[in-house]
Amino acid sequence: MLSTILLTPPAEQQFRALAKPLRKALAKWLQIIKNQPRAPEAKKLQGLDHFYRVRDGDYRILYAIREQDFFVLAIKQRARAEAPRP
């Protein structure tokens, strides 16, 4: 179990800009990650040590684990394609 959740300034800004129901849903994910940083739903980013992502609908939480802390780097909405792909 990790001791601290740290949001980088851009991640904090992205988090505060979300609607309240979405913030609550993503806050649940942050608690899940805090209790189980390498949860089965978390995907390790290729080529980057200690970096993971978790997906909730169209949103991604990108985070890094360092010792007893985890740093939320970004909370992003999935980019939508201009036209459907064949």
PyMOL commands that set and color helices and strands:
alter all, ss='L'
color gray80, all
select helices_A, chain A and resi 9-16+20-35
alter helices_A, ss='H'
color red, helices_A
select strands_A, chain A and resi 4-7+43-44+51-56+59-66+69-77
alter strands_A, ss='S'
color yellow, strands_A
deselect
rebuild
show_as cartoon
